[in-house]
């Protein structure tokens, strides 16, 4: 049988087959992977003959997958053990105590500890007005008409349908869409990219373009940042310029600022993670990302620092999250002592997201997750995005350092001046926690364990060498 090894086409004679293979590009650039055992080949005939006789899942791959899960579970257990270790043993009542109003959490004023401020509506309105002015000034960097820009994009799509040359229209679509980053929030901008890709695919399919040519053409309509946001094509071979990075940072700052409430709302972990989990984790340092997500520009942050007398500059402890707001307007604040547990929980979630993003990018570049000493030099994205991710992951693995960074961020930007409406469940320090926190240090084992989650079958020595090289 005269069958093309690339596309599976059948031909009457060898001459026809050879003539076809000269131009066949349908699957030449693709790899076929067996879902059962992960066997990889570029030959369609080989994969077709392999599937019926596939021995099943590769034992080594199963072991590696389980090892990855085990590392993640060990890290969670380690964090929980530390929390249990630092918590005082629970007292066991001899008799069952009935619930009564006296068992409820009590929130008290701090009028005897700090000077209370008077909450004047006109002062609040002025503070909001000033903040809005600052945000609007930043938003001038994106001073374009959304309707006018989208109309121009539609015009270029119409030209594409009729034209036999595409470069000018594809470039115009890319430039027009890029101007909307900042006018649209990031999720809306990503959806626009995906819609444009779908429309371009339909256009070029009608024009009977081959997949390789279609990929090349559509990539011309996407900036390096656009390609990264949707992981399109060979996005890993593109380079992010400084202006792309600055544009993303500015757009996130403007849109997150506009979305901040102009009043107090209770703290919610899910809301915080929604602000953090995006591609900026591969572009921005952790401190910048946290500042955008935690600091309310209007002065209504729900994770704050209260400057109590015994909370010192060298060992601050009086941090609070807004737990609830009563119907009469009282704000009930829960102590997050030294932000210790708060920062551990936050670091665990952020680290998981960063590890998954790193592995996704690395796998797209190399088609596996095995460590290569020179991986930084193999693609532009490796020495840009992966390097920033690695720095962020290591910082999140340094429990004490990350906690102190978070403390400094909150003290600088979210120190509160309480009023009669602010009530607190605790104001005193926990002496046991104070001693334990003073003795706490960053763990080398935690960093080694985390680095091993980035790569398959990585030894402890190699993992340690990686994080030592980043110090």
Buried (B, 14 or more C-beta within 10 A) or exposed (E): EBBBBBBEBEBEEEEEBEEBBEEBEBBEEEEBEBEEBEBEBBBBBEBEEBEEEEEEBBEEEEEBEEBBEEBBEEBEEBBEEBEEEBEEEEEEEEEEEEEEEEEEEEBEBBEEBBEBEEBEEEEBEEBBEEBBEEBEEBBEEBEEEEEEBBEBBEBBBEBBEEEEEBEEBBEBBBBBBBBBBBBBBBEEBBEBBEEBBEBBBEBBEEBEBEBEEBBEBBBBBBBBBBBBBBEBBBBBBBEBEEEBBEBBBBBBBBBBBBEBEBEBEBBEEEEBBEBBBBBBBBBBEBBBBBBBBBBBBBBBBBBBBBBBEEBEEEEBBBBBBBBEBEEEEBBBBBBBBBBBBBBBEBBBBBBBBBBEBBBEBBEBBBEEBEBBEEBEEBBBBBBBBBBBBBBBBBBBBBBBBBBBBBBEBBBEBBEBBBBEBBBBBBBEBBEEBBEBBEEBEBBEEBBBBBBBBBBBBBEEEBBBEBBEEEE
